[in-house]
Amino acid sequence: MKLGKKVAIIAIATSSLILSSSPAFAGQINGSGATFAQPLIDVCKVEFTKDTGHTVNYTAGGSGKGRTDFASNLVDFAASDSVYTSGFPAHLEYAAVYAAGIAIGYNLPTVKTPIYLSPAVIAQIFSGEIQNWNDVRIRTVNDGEVKVPVFATKKVTVKVGGKNTTQTVPVLDKAGKPKILKYNTVEANAKLPNLPITVYYRSDSSGTSEQFGKFLQGANAGENAALWPKTASGTFANSTPVSLSNFFNFQGANGSALVGAGVKSKIGAIGYAESAWFTSNNLGTALVQNWAKEFVPPTAAATSAFLGGGTIEANGSVTTPYQKAIPGAYPIGTASYGLVYPEAAKKDPEKQKIVAEWHTYLLEQCPKKFPEKGYIQITGALYDKAKAQIAKIK
């Protein structure tokens, strides 16, 4: 009998310890939006739950779907790679909590060396003007010496899955600019096959498509303006110079995951998405020529260099410069935004507290914990602006 009482007391004490180590309040928030952000959100929301006890549910249906759901008050937050052009929700705030490069992924298993692409060639491929990998315009860019930056990195220790883990991250200064160690002069000599190009593009309303279209138009302005004259659109097919119905080699896909899977499924295919969708499928990503005439991979450091040359707007968004010679910049970088409600929106205060915690976690912890996903650790003035935007969530 005494033994039974002793066991019962130990059990009660143990359960008290378990309860006392749990968060005082554990809640749940729901979000919707960009597939561009999904590789980072999927892994980091698990860490967020471990660290805070809160649950984040996120449905990646595209930036357009996220903005619609947010405006309709269907979610507590949304993620979008582009800003609203109409249908603005009342009391909207943008917080640039993560950023990454939009990679150009390709499936060419016989090509063992990197592929280099200029903005003009990318525009010609994605408008259907270039339809074969052996086209002289691609071969010309991949023939001769190219200049490639090499960035400084450092080792950091972060807690992932409850364990200390050493990660390699780029060295960034207080302004968010990466340190360039040197430039390598590389002989571009990709043996491009005589193979038709299949283009995979986003068929849904996509902030990634809109940012990609802005790059194609902005980087080709001036003497190359005819290559991509239309204003960027969240619907890729609406911004192409020629109707895609004229071509048989274009395949629409709903979301970045299906773009990556589509490119993986077809030898000779090419597509655009956040780089994790291609690296997870063991696909190559092109080095893209910037306005400083360097060829740069879609790394976190190179994206930091590009966004560091942008303009931070009053609403928290970033306007990027496509014809500015920024050393080391990967020229198809984009900030991605959390869409949130400030105090004036009079939302549930407990959920708003979790929304603020989640976006702070995205900003400060997630890229550092999972650098292999290719997202940058935002620093400098953009970090300060994002923190100020998050502080409005009450």
DRENLOVEX-614285 format. One record per residue (C-alpha): x, y, z; chain; residue number from 0; residue in three letters. Coordinates in Angstrom, 1 decimal, always signed. Each point is the difference from the previous one (the first is absolute). Layout:
<sites>
<<X,Y,Z>,"A",NUM,"ALA">
...
</sites>
This chain:
<sites>
<<+0.0,+0.0,+0.0>,"A",0,"MET">
<<+2.8,+2.4,+1.0>,"A",1,"LYS">
<<+1.9,-1.0,-3.2>,"A",2,"LEU">
<<-3.1,+0.8,-2.1>,"A",3,"GLY">
<<-0.3,+3.4,+1.6>,"A",4,"LYS">
<<+3.7,+0.7,-0.6>,"A",5,"LYS">
<<-0.4,-0.9,-3.7>,"A",6,"VAL">
<<-3.1,+2.2,-0.3>,"A",7,"ALA">
<<+1.9,+2.9,+1.6>,"A",8,"ILE">
<<+2.9,-0.5,-2.5>,"A",9,"ILE">
<<-2.4,-0.1,-2.9>,"A",10,"ALA">
<<-1.7,+3.2,+1.1>,"A",11,"ILE">
<<+3.3,+1.8,+0.5>,"A",12,"ALA">
<<+1.2,-1.1,-3.4>,"A",13,"THR">
<<-3.1,+1.2,-1.7>,"A",14,"SER">
<<+0.3,+3.3,+1.8>,"A",15,"SER">
<<+3.6,+0.4,-1.4>,"A",16,"LEU">
<<-1.3,-0.8,-3.5>,"A",17,"ILE">
<<-2.8,+2.6,+0.3>,"A",18,"LEU">
<<+2.3,+2.6,+1.4>,"A",19,"SER">
<<+2.4,-0.3,-2.9>,"A",20,"SER">
<<-2.8,+0.5,-2.6>,"A",21,"SER">
<<-0.8,+3.5,-1.2>,"A",22,"PRO">
<<-2.5,+2.0,+2.1>,"A",23,"ALA">
<<-2.1,+0.4,-3.2>,"A",24,"PHE">
<<+0.3,-2.2,-3.1>,"A",25,"ALA">
<<-2.1,+1.1,-2.9>,"A",26,"GLY">
<<-0.5,-0.5,-3.8>,"A",27,"GLN">
<<+0.2,+2.4,-2.9>,"A",28,"ILE">
<<-0.9,-0.6,-3.6>,"A",29,"ASN">
<<+1.7,+1.4,-3.1>,"A",30,"GLY">
<<-0.2,-0.2,-3.8>,"A",31,"SER">
<<+2.1,+1.0,-2.9>,"A",32,"GLY">
<<+3.2,-0.3,-1.9>,"A",33,"ALA">
<<+1.5,-3.3,-1.0>,"A",34,"THR">
<<+3.3,+1.9,-0.3>,"A",35,"PHE">
<<+0.1,+0.2,+3.8>,"A",36,"ALA">
<<-1.2,-3.6,+0.5>,"A",37,"GLN">
<<+3.4,-1.8,+0.3>,"A",38,"PRO">
<<+1.0,+2.3,+2.8>,"A",39,"LEU">
<<-3.4,+0.1,+1.8>,"A",40,"ILE">
<<-0.5,-3.8,-0.1>,"A",41,"ASP">
<<+3.2,-0.7,+1.9>,"A",42,"VAL">
<<+0.0,+3.1,+2.2>,"A",43,"CYS">
<<-3.5,-0.2,+1.3>,"A",44,"LYS">
<<+1.0,-3.4,+1.6>,"A",45,"VAL">
<<+2.8,+1.8,+1.9>,"A",46,"GLU">
<<-2.3,+2.8,+0.9>,"A",47,"PHE">
<<-2.4,-2.4,+1.7>,"A",48,"THR">
<<+2.8,-1.7,+1.9>,"A",49,"LYS">
<<+1.3,+3.4,+1.3>,"A",50,"ASP">
<<-3.4,+1.7,+0.7>,"A",51,"THR">
<<-2.7,-2.7,+0.2>,"A",52,"GLY">
<<-2.0,+1.9,-2.7>,"A",53,"HIS">
<<-1.2,-1.7,-3.2>,"A",54,"THR">
<<+0.2,+1.6,-3.4>,"A",55,"VAL">
<<-2.2,-1.4,-2.8>,"A",56,"ASN">
<<+1.1,+1.2,-3.4>,"A",57,"TYR">
<<-1.7,-0.7,-3.4>,"A",58,"THR">
<<+2.3,+0.8,-3.0>,"A",59,"ALA">
<<-2.4,+0.8,-2.7>,"A",60,"GLY">
<<+1.9,+2.8,-1.6>,"A",61,"GLY">
<<+0.5,+3.7,+0.8>,"A",62,"SER">
<<-3.2,+1.0,-1.7>,"A",63,"GLY">
<<-2.0,-2.5,+2.0>,"A",64,"LYS">
<<+1.6,+1.2,+3.2>,"A",65,"GLY">
<<-0.8,+3.6,-0.7>,"A",66,"ARG">
<<-3.6,-0.9,-0.8>,"A",67,"THR">
<<-0.4,-2.1,+3.2>,"A",68,"ASP">
<<+1.6,+2.9,+2.0>,"A",69,"PHE">
<<-2.3,+2.6,-1.5>,"A",70,"ALA">
<<-3.0,-2.3,+0.7>,"A",71,"SER">
<<+1.0,-0.4,+3.7>,"A",72,"ASN">
<<+0.3,-3.8,-0.5>,"A",73,"LEU">
<<+3.5,-0.2,+1.6>,"A",74,"VAL">
<<+2.0,+1.7,+2.7>,"A",75,"ASP">
<<+3.0,+0.8,-2.2>,"A",76,"PHE">
<<+1.0,-0.6,-3.6>,"A",77,"ALA">
<<+3.3,-0.2,-2.0>,"A",78,"ALA">
<<+0.5,+1.6,-3.3>,"A",79,"SER">
<<+3.0,+0.8,-2.3>,"A",80,"ASP">
<<-1.7,+3.0,-1.4>,"A",81,"SER">
<<-2.2,+2.8,+1.3>,"A",82,"VAL">
<<-3.7,+0.7,-0.6>,"A",83,"TYR">
<<-0.8,+2.0,-3.2>,"A",84,"THR">
<<-3.8,+0.2,+0.9>,"A",85,"SER">
<<-2.4,-1.3,+2.6>,"A",86,"GLY">
<<+2.1,+1.3,+2.9>,"A",87,"PHE">
<<-1.1,-1.3,+3.4>,"A",88,"PRO">
<<-0.6,+2.7,+2.6>,"A",89,"ALA">
<<+2.9,+0.5,+2.4>,"A",90,"HIS">
<<+2.4,-2.1,-2.1>,"A",91,"LEU">
<<+3.7,-0.2,+1.0>,"A",92,"GLU">
<<+2.8,-1.7,-1.9>,"A",93,"TYR">
<<+3.0,-1.5,+1.9>,"A",94,"ALA">
<<+3.0,-1.2,-2.1>,"A",95,"ALA">
<<+0.9,-3.1,+2.1>,"A",96,"VAL">
<<+1.8,-2.1,-2.5>,"A",97,"TYR">
<<+1.6,+0.3,-3.4>,"A",98,"ALA">
<<+1.5,-2.3,-2.6>,"A",99,"ALA">
<<+1.1,-0.1,-3.6>,"A",100,"GLY">
<<-2.4,-1.2,-2.8>,"A",101,"ILE">
<<+2.1,-2.7,-1.5>,"A",102,"ALA">
<<+0.0,-1.2,-3.7>,"A",103,"ILE">
<<+0.0,-3.8,+0.3>,"A",104,"GLY">
<<+0.6,-2.4,-2.8>,"A",105,"TYR">
<<+0.2,-3.7,-0.8>,"A",106,"ASN">
<<+3.0,-0.8,-2.1>,"A",107,"LEU">
<<+1.6,-3.1,+1.4>,"A",108,"PRO">
<<+2.7,-0.2,-2.7>,"A",109,"THR">
<<+1.3,+3.5,+0.8>,"A",110,"VAL">
<<+2.6,-0.3,+2.7>,"A",111,"LYS">
<<+1.1,+3.6,+0.2>,"A",112,"THR">
<<-2.0,+3.1,+1.2>,"A",113,"PRO">
<<-2.3,+1.8,-2.4>,"A",114,"ILE">
<<+0.2,+3.8,-0.4>,"A",115,"TYR">
<<-3.0,+2.1,-1.1>,"A",116,"LEU">
<<-0.4,+3.7,-0.7>,"A",117,"SER">
<<-3.2,+1.9,+0.6>,"A",118,"PRO">
<<-0.5,+0.2,-3.8>,"A",119,"ALA">
<<+0.3,-3.7,-0.5>,"A",120,"VAL">
<<-2.3,-0.8,+2.9>,"A",121,"ILE">
<<-2.6,+2.3,-1.5>,"A",122,"ALA">
<<+0.3,-1.7,-3.4>,"A",123,"GLN">
<<-0.4,-3.4,+1.6>,"A",124,"ILE">
<<-3.0,+0.9,+2.1>,"A",125,"PHE">
<<-1.7,+1.7,-2.9>,"A",126,"SER">
<<+0.4,-2.9,-2.3>,"A",127,"GLY">
<<+2.5,+1.7,-2.4>,"A",128,"GLU">
<<+2.8,-2.5,+0.9>,"A",129,"ILE">
<<-1.3,-3.6,-0.1>,"A",130,"GLN">
<<+3.2,-2.1,-0.1>,"A",131,"ASN">
<<+2.9,-0.3,+2.4>,"A",132,"TRP">
<<+2.4,+0.1,-2.9>,"A",133,"ASN">
<<-1.2,+3.4,-1.1>,"A",134,"ASP">
<<+3.0,+2.3,-0.9>,"A",135,"VAL">
<<-1.2,+2.6,+2.5>,"A",136,"ARG">
<<+0.3,-2.3,+2.9>,"A",137,"ILE">
<<+3.3,-1.4,-1.3>,"A",138,"ARG">
<<+1.4,+3.5,-0.4>,"A",139,"THR">
<<-0.5,+0.8,+3.7>,"A",140,"VAL">
<<+1.5,-3.4,+0.9>,"A",141,"ASN">
<<+3.2,+0.5,-2.0>,"A",142,"ASP">
<<+2.9,+1.9,+1.5>,"A",143,"GLY">
<<+1.1,+1.3,+3.3>,"A",144,"GLU">
<<-2.5,+1.1,+2.7>,"A",145,"VAL">
<<+0.4,+1.8,+3.3>,"A",146,"LYS">
<<-1.4,-1.7,+3.1>,"A",147,"VAL">
<<+0.1,+1.5,+3.5>,"A",148,"PRO">
<<+1.0,-2.1,+3.0>,"A",149,"VAL">
<<-1.5,+1.0,+3.3>,"A",150,"PHE">
<<+1.3,-0.2,+3.6>,"A",151,"ALA">
<<-1.8,-2.4,+2.3>,"A",152,"THR">
<<+0.1,-0.8,+3.7>,"A",153,"LYS">
<<-1.0,-2.8,+2.3>,"A",154,"LYS">
<<-2.9,+0.6,+2.5>,"A",155,"VAL">
<<-1.5,-2.2,+2.7>,"A",156,"THR">
<<-3.8,-0.2,+0.1>,"A",157,"VAL">
<<-2.5,-2.2,+1.7>,"A",158,"LYS">
<<-1.9,-2.2,-2.5>,"A",159,"VAL">
<<-2.2,-2.8,+1.3>,"A",160,"GLY">
<<+1.1,+0.7,+3.5>,"A",161,"GLY">
<<+3.7,-0.6,-0.8>,"A",162,"LYS">
<<+2.9,+2.4,-0.7>,"A",163,"ASN">
<<+0.8,-0.1,-3.7>,"A",164,"THR">
<<+2.9,+1.7,-1.9>,"A",165,"THR">
<<-1.2,+1.8,-3.1>,"A",166,"GLN">
<<+1.9,+1.8,-2.7>,"A",167,"THR">
<<-1.4,+3.5,-0.8>,"A",168,"VAL">
<<+1.2,+3.0,-2.0>,"A",169,"PRO">
<<+1.8,+2.8,+1.7>,"A",170,"VAL">
<<-2.2,+3.2,-0.1>,"A",171,"LEU">
<<+0.9,+3.5,+1.2>,"A",172,"ASP">
<<-2.3,+2.2,+2.0>,"A",173,"LYS">
<<-1.6,+1.2,-3.2>,"A",174,"ALA">
<<-0.8,-3.5,-1.1>,"A",175,"GLY">
<<+2.6,-0.1,-2.8>,"A",176,"LYS">
<<+2.1,-3.2,-0.4>,"A",177,"PRO">
<<+3.8,+0.0,+0.0>,"A",178,"LYS">
<<+1.5,-1.0,-3.4>,"A",179,"ILE">
<<+3.3,-1.8,+0.5>,"A",180,"LEU">
<<+1.1,-0.1,-3.6>,"A",181,"LYS">
<<-1.2,-0.5,-3.6>,"A",182,"TYR">
<<+0.7,-3.2,-1.9>,"A",183,"ASN">
<<+0.5,+0.2,-3.7>,"A",184,"THR">
<<-1.6,-3.1,-1.4>,"A",185,"VAL">
<<+0.0,-1.5,-3.4>,"A",186,"GLU">
<<-3.7,-0.5,-1.1>,"A",187,"ALA">
<<+0.0,-3.0,-2.2>,"A",188,"ASN">
<<-3.3,-1.8,+0.6>,"A",189,"ALA">
<<-0.6,-2.7,-2.7>,"A",190,"LYS">
<<-3.6,+0.9,-0.7>,"A",191,"LEU">
<<-2.0,-2.8,-1.7>,"A",192,"PRO">
<<-2.2,+0.3,-3.1>,"A",193,"ASN">
<<-3.1,-0.5,+2.1>,"A",194,"LEU">
<<-3.4,+1.8,+0.0>,"A",195,"PRO">
<<-0.7,+2.3,+3.0>,"A",196,"ILE">
<<-3.1,-0.6,+2.0>,"A",197,"THR">
<<-1.0,+3.0,+2.1>,"A",198,"VAL">
<<-1.8,-0.5,+3.3>,"A",199,"TYR">
<<-1.7,+3.1,+1.3>,"A",200,"TYR">
<<-2.4,+0.9,+2.8>,"A",201,"ARG">
<<-3.6,-0.3,-1.1>,"A",202,"SER">
<<-1.5,+1.3,+3.3>,"A",203,"ASP">
<<+0.1,+3.6,+1.3>,"A",204,"SER">
<<+3.5,+0.2,+1.2>,"A",205,"SER">
<<+2.2,+2.7,+1.6>,"A",206,"GLY">
<<+3.0,-2.0,-1.3>,"A",207,"THR">
<<-1.3,+0.4,-3.5>,"A",208,"SER">
<<-0.5,+3.8,+0.6>,"A",209,"GLU">
<<+3.5,+0.5,+1.3>,"A",210,"GLN">
<<+1.4,-2.1,-2.8>,"A",211,"PHE">
<<-1.9,+2.1,-2.5>,"A",212,"GLY">
<<+1.3,+3.2,+1.6>,"A",213,"LYS">
<<+3.6,-1.3,-0.4>,"A",214,"PHE">
<<-0.6,-1.0,-3.7>,"A",215,"LEU">
<<-1.4,+3.5,-0.8>,"A",216,"GLN">
<<+2.3,+2.0,+2.2>,"A",217,"GLY">
<<+3.3,-1.7,-0.9>,"A",218,"ALA">
<<-0.8,+0.1,-3.7>,"A",219,"ASN">
<<-1.1,+3.7,-0.1>,"A",220,"ALA">
<<+1.6,+2.3,-2.5>,"A",221,"GLY">
<<+1.4,-1.6,-3.2>,"A",222,"GLU">
<<-1.4,-3.4,+1.0>,"A",223,"ASN">
<<-3.5,+1.3,+1.0>,"A",224,"ALA">
<<-1.7,-1.9,-2.8>,"A",225,"ALA">
<<+1.0,-3.3,+1.6>,"A",226,"LEU">
<<-2.4,+0.5,+2.9>,"A",227,"TRP">
<<-2.2,+3.1,-0.5>,"A",228,"PRO">
<<-3.0,-0.9,+2.1>,"A",229,"LYS">
<<-0.6,+1.1,+3.6>,"A",230,"THR">
<<+0.6,-2.9,+2.5>,"A",231,"ALA">
<<-3.1,-1.9,+1.1>,"A",232,"SER">
<<-0.7,-2.6,+2.7>,"A",233,"GLY">
<<-1.2,-2.2,-2.8>,"A",234,"THR">
<<+3.0,-0.8,-2.1>,"A",235,"PHE">
<<-1.9,-0.7,-3.3>,"A",236,"ALA">
<<-1.3,+3.6,+0.2>,"A",237,"ASN">
<<+3.4,+1.6,-0.1>,"A",238,"SER">
<<+1.7,-1.9,-2.8>,"A",239,"THR">
<<+0.7,+1.9,-3.2>,"A",240,"PRO">
<<-1.7,-2.6,-2.1>,"A",241,"VAL">
<<-3.0,-2.2,+0.9>,"A",242,"SER">
<<+1.1,-3.3,+1.4>,"A",243,"LEU">
<<-2.7,-1.7,-2.0>,"A",244,"SER">
<<+2.3,+0.4,-3.0>,"A",245,"ASN">
<<+2.4,-2.5,+1.5>,"A",246,"PHE">
<<-0.1,-3.7,+0.8>,"A",247,"PHE">
<<+3.1,+0.0,+2.3>,"A",248,"ASN">
<<-1.6,+1.9,+2.9>,"A",249,"PHE">
<<-1.4,-1.8,+3.0>,"A",250,"GLN">
<<-2.0,+1.7,+2.8>,"A",251,"GLY">
<<+0.4,-1.2,+3.5>,"A",252,"ALA">
<<-2.0,+1.1,+3.2>,"A",253,"ASN">
<<+2.6,+1.0,+2.6>,"A",254,"GLY">
<<+3.8,-0.1,+0.2>,"A",255,"SER">
<<+0.0,-3.7,+1.2>,"A",256,"ALA">
<<-1.6,-1.1,-3.3>,"A",257,"LEU">
<<+2.3,+2.2,-2.0>,"A",258,"VAL">
<<+3.0,-1.7,+1.6>,"A",259,"GLY">
<<-1.6,-3.5,-0.5>,"A",260,"ALA">
<<-0.9,+0.9,-3.6>,"A",261,"GLY">
<<+3.6,+1.0,-0.8>,"A",262,"VAL">
<<+1.2,-3.2,+1.7>,"A",263,"LYS">
<<-2.4,-2.1,-2.2>,"A",264,"SER">
<<+1.2,+1.3,-3.4>,"A",265,"LYS">
<<+3.6,-0.1,-1.3>,"A",266,"ILE">
<<+0.6,+3.4,-1.7>,"A",267,"GLY">
<<-2.5,+1.8,+2.3>,"A",268,"ALA">
<<+0.6,+3.4,+1.6>,"A",269,"ILE">
<<-2.0,+1.9,+2.6>,"A",270,"GLY">
<<+0.1,+2.8,+2.7>,"A",271,"TYR">
<<-0.5,-0.5,+3.8>,"A",272,"ALA">
<<+1.7,+0.4,+3.3>,"A",273,"GLU">
<<+3.2,-2.0,-0.3>,"A",274,"SER">
<<-1.0,-2.6,+2.7>,"A",275,"ALA">
<<-2.6,-1.4,-2.4>,"A",276,"TRP">
<<+2.8,-0.8,-2.5>,"A",277,"PHE">
<<+2.8,-1.1,+2.3>,"A",278,"THR">
<<-2.4,-2.4,+1.8>,"A",279,"SER">
<<-0.6,-1.6,-3.5>,"A",280,"ASN">
<<+3.7,-0.2,-0.7>,"A",281,"ASN">
<<-0.3,+2.5,-2.9>,"A",282,"LEU">
<<+2.5,+2.6,-1.1>,"A",283,"GLY">
<<-0.6,+3.8,+0.4>,"A",284,"THR">
<<+1.5,+2.5,-2.4>,"A",285,"ALA">
<<+2.4,+2.8,+0.8>,"A",286,"LEU">
<<-1.6,+3.2,-1.1>,"A",287,"VAL">
<<+1.8,+3.1,-1.3>,"A",288,"GLN">
<<-0.5,+3.2,+2.0>,"A",289,"ASN">
<<+0.4,+3.6,-1.0>,"A",290,"TRP">
<<+3.6,+0.0,+1.1>,"A",291,"ALA">
<<+0.6,-2.7,-2.6>,"A",292,"LYS">
<<+0.6,-2.7,+2.6>,"A",293,"GLU">
<<-1.6,-3.5,-0.1>,"A",294,"PHE">
<<-1.5,-0.8,+3.4>,"A",295,"VAL">
<<-1.7,-3.1,+1.5>,"A",296,"PRO">
<<-3.3,+0.4,+1.9>,"A",297,"PRO">
<<+1.6,-0.1,+3.4>,"A",298,"THR">
<<-1.0,+1.7,+3.2>,"A",299,"ALA">
<<+3.1,+2.3,+0.0>,"A",300,"ALA">
<<-0.6,+1.0,-3.7>,"A",301,"ALA">
<<-3.7,+0.8,+0.7>,"A",302,"THR">
<<+1.0,+2.1,+3.0>,"A",303,"SER">
<<+2.3,+2.0,-2.2>,"A",304,"ALA">
<<-2.8,+0.6,-2.5>,"A",305,"PHE">
<<-2.7,+1.0,+2.6>,"A",306,"LEU">
<<+2.6,+2.2,+1.8>,"A",307,"GLY">
<<-0.1,+2.3,-3.1>,"A",308,"GLY">
<<-3.8,+0.3,+0.1>,"A",309,"GLY">
<<-2.3,+2.7,+1.5>,"A",310,"THR">
<<-2.0,-0.7,+3.1>,"A",311,"ILE">
<<-3.5,+1.4,-0.4>,"A",312,"GLU">
<<-2.1,+1.5,+2.8>,"A",313,"ALA">
<<-2.4,-2.9,+0.0>,"A",314,"ASN">
<<+2.8,-2.5,+0.7>,"A",315,"GLY">
<<+0.5,-1.3,-3.6>,"A",316,"SER">
<<+3.2,+0.2,-2.0>,"A",317,"VAL">
<<+0.5,+1.4,-3.5>,"A",318,"THR">
<<+2.9,-1.7,-1.7>,"A",319,"THR">
<<+2.4,+1.5,-2.7>,"A",320,"PRO">
<<+0.4,-2.2,-3.0>,"A",321,"TYR">
<<+2.5,+2.3,-1.9>,"A",322,"GLN">
<<+2.2,+0.9,+2.9>,"A",323,"LYS">
<<+3.6,-1.4,+0.0>,"A",324,"ALA">
<<+0.1,-1.6,+3.4>,"A",325,"ILE">
<<+3.1,-2.2,+0.6>,"A",326,"PRO">
<<-0.8,-3.6,+0.8>,"A",327,"GLY">
<<-3.8,+0.5,-0.5>,"A",328,"ALA">
<<-2.2,-2.8,-1.2>,"A",329,"TYR">
<<-2.4,+2.0,-2.1>,"A",330,"PRO">
<<-3.3,-2.0,+0.5>,"A",331,"ILE">
<<-0.2,+0.4,+3.8>,"A",332,"GLY">
<<-3.2,+0.9,+1.8>,"A",333,"THR">
<<-1.1,+0.8,+3.5>,"A",334,"ALA">
<<-3.0,-2.0,+1.1>,"A",335,"SER">
<<-2.5,+1.6,+2.4>,"A",336,"TYR">
<<-2.2,-1.0,+2.9>,"A",337,"GLY">
<<-3.3,+1.7,-0.4>,"A",338,"LEU">
<<-1.3,+0.9,+3.5>,"A",339,"VAL">
<<-2.5,+2.1,+1.8>,"A",340,"TYR">
<<+1.0,+2.8,+2.5>,"A",341,"PRO">
<<-1.7,+1.1,+3.2>,"A",342,"GLU">
<<-2.6,+2.1,-1.9>,"A",343,"ALA">
<<-1.5,-3.1,-1.7>,"A",344,"ALA">
<<-1.3,-1.1,+3.5>,"A",345,"LYS">
<<+0.8,-3.7,-0.5>,"A",346,"LYS">
<<+0.1,-2.8,+2.7>,"A",347,"ASP">
<<+2.8,+1.2,+2.3>,"A",348,"PRO">
<<+1.3,-3.5,+0.9>,"A",349,"GLU">
<<+0.3,-1.0,-3.7>,"A",350,"LYS">
<<+1.6,+3.4,-0.8>,"A",351,"GLN">
<<+2.6,-0.7,+2.6>,"A",352,"LYS">
<<+0.8,-3.4,-1.7>,"A",353,"ILE">
<<+0.1,+1.6,-3.4>,"A",354,"VAL">
<<+2.5,+2.6,+1.2>,"A",355,"ALA">
<<+2.1,-2.8,+1.7>,"A",356,"GLU">
<<-0.1,-2.1,-3.2>,"A",357,"TRP">
<<+1.1,+2.8,-2.3>,"A",358,"HIS">
<<+2.8,+0.9,+2.4>,"A",359,"THR">
<<+1.1,-3.6,-0.1>,"A",360,"TYR">
<<-0.1,+0.0,-3.8>,"A",361,"LEU">
<<+2.1,+3.1,-0.1>,"A",362,"LEU">
<<+2.6,-0.9,+2.6>,"A",363,"GLU">
<<+0.2,-3.8,+0.3>,"A",364,"GLN">
<<-1.2,-1.9,-3.1>,"A",365,"CYS">
<<+2.6,+0.9,-2.7>,"A",366,"PRO">
<<+2.8,-0.5,+2.6>,"A",367,"LYS">
<<-1.4,-3.4,+1.1>,"A",368,"LYS">
<<-0.4,-1.3,-3.6>,"A",369,"PHE">
<<+2.5,+1.8,-2.3>,"A",370,"PRO">
<<-0.1,-3.0,-2.4>,"A",371,"GLU">
<<-3.5,+1.3,-1.1>,"A",372,"LYS">
<<+1.6,+3.0,-1.6>,"A",373,"GLY">
<<-1.8,+2.9,+1.9>,"A",374,"TYR">
<<+2.0,+3.0,+1.2>,"A",375,"ILE">
<<+0.4,+1.2,+3.6>,"A",376,"GLN">
<<-1.4,+3.6,-0.4>,"A",377,"ILE">
<<+2.2,+2.6,+1.7>,"A",378,"THR">
<<+0.5,+3.7,-0.1>,"A",379,"GLY">
<<-2.7,+2.6,-0.8>,"A",380,"ALA">
<<-2.3,-2.7,-1.4>,"A",381,"LEU">
<<+0.2,-1.9,+3.3>,"A",382,"TYR">
<<-0.8,+3.2,+1.9>,"A",383,"ASP">
<<-3.0,+0.7,-2.2>,"A",384,"LYS">
<<-1.3,-3.5,+0.3>,"A",385,"ALA">
<<+0.3,+0.2,+3.8>,"A",386,"LYS">
<<-1.9,+3.3,+0.0>,"A",387,"ALA">
<<-2.7,-1.6,-2.1>,"A",388,"GLN">
<<-0.3,-3.0,+2.3>,"A",389,"ILE">
<<-0.2,+2.3,+3.0>,"A",390,"ALA">
<<-3.3,+1.3,-1.4>,"A",391,"LYS">
<<-1.6,-3.5,+0.4>,"A",392,"ILE">
<<-2.0,+0.4,+3.2>,"A",393,"LYS">
</sites>
